[in-house]
Amino acid sequence: MGRPRISPQVWRPPAAPRSAPAPLPALTVLAVNGNGAEDVVVDKGDVFTGVDDGRILRLTRDGRRLDTVADTGGRPLGIELYPDGRLLVCDAQRGLLLVARTGELEVLVPSGPDLRVCNNAAVAADGTVYFTDSTSRFDLDYWKADLLEHNGTGRLLRRTPDGAVDVLLSGLHFANGVALAPDESYVVVASTGSYRLDKVELPSGTASTLVESLPAFPDNISTGSDGLVWVAMASPRIAALDLAHRLHPALRKAVWALPEPLQVKEKRTVWVRALDGATGRIVHDYRGDHPEFHMVTGVREHDGTVYVGSLGERAIARFTLPS
């Protein structure tokens, strides 16, 4: 089966802001026995992640013990803690799931026409879930098609404890990470395809722009134990892609038809940023290179340690925040 067709929209990306990140602190890489440990969550000293064969894994903080908690039978992406102790998993093939530590699964919102790529989530104390459907156009394997097409079919959704699902924000370009304010007064959502963070006030639903233009592709985001919004910066922006967005749709289709080795590739780096969710002010910004890790797609700050996941590695990693 060939690649899906795209219907590109001309877009003029905002200028990339200047950026001067601090050097990345020493990174500890913890290997896992699966590809694409995309996101991470921490509970009682254990780190949980999901890999591309459907397994949910639990690692001890030192990485010496690795256990399989469950198998979703799909492709787990975002992972969160649910108030009753279960894991909330955004599965690109199965939908929005609850996963018990003993392996049992409950489907909260099934994958289908109304939820094509369940990607990332945040959970309120009462069990309300805020989660993204990245695109209605393409399956996860073709996420690059969505970035190149730039049609904006991603959405931020909300599921209340009674099972009702509504749309909080639509028109997002590959909707991705979600972070809830510590006092639950707003929720932040990342749009990978437009380098942007938006904020929705709760309960009013009033939307505003928190960060109009990032210097990188934002992926999963999370609220740290420090109350900040942590942003996984998967790759610096790519000048060739920004240029392609300005091209006539026919030329962009030709770009999409190029063989895979000639397609635009992410730049190899490790980059995370933390923001004040109320103002968008940068509080932490760390970037560096590591021979065994790159493409940060998930980030979680927990008691001064920052854990990161990667769609492109068989590992997660962590570093200690400088004092």
Order of alpha helices (4+ residues) and beta strands (2+ residues): beta-beta-beta-beta-beta-beta-beta-beta-beta-beta-beta-beta-alpha-beta-beta-beta-beta-beta-beta-beta-beta-alpha-alpha-beta-beta-beta-beta-beta
